[in-house]
Amino acid sequence: MGLFTRLFKKESKALPIEPSNRSIDTNSEDRTLRDEWKAVPAYIEANAEDYQLVSLIATAIATGDQPNSQFVVKKILQRNPEAKLVSLISASIAEASNTSSHSLVVKKIYKKN
């Protein structure tokens, strides 16, 4: 058993750790950035007038050929027009400046308060 541990043992070369005199306050920097910028949601609540139509269409699609089944719509969201416009414009500008054929995806959008 000692033979295998000696053969496959990794020697750790630990470097001495020197204490740092500088203190990094990242929490205050993160707080100021969070206070300064606000996330734009990708989806927002749908209008109350659209609830009945959307629920009817969704339940018809979900039930299919089984009329005895039940389907409950809990929340109806629609695409945020502001987020859609910003992502379209930014992806178009980035694609125009990029010569490669890679597709770009906008994951998060923030705006200043």
Secondary structure, 3 states (H helix, E strand, C coil): CHHHHHHHCCCCCCCCCCCCCCCCCHHHHHHHHHHHEEECCCEEECCHHHHHHHHHHHHHHHHCCCCCCCCCCCCCEEECHHHHHHHHHHHHHHHHHCCCCCCCCCCCCEEEC
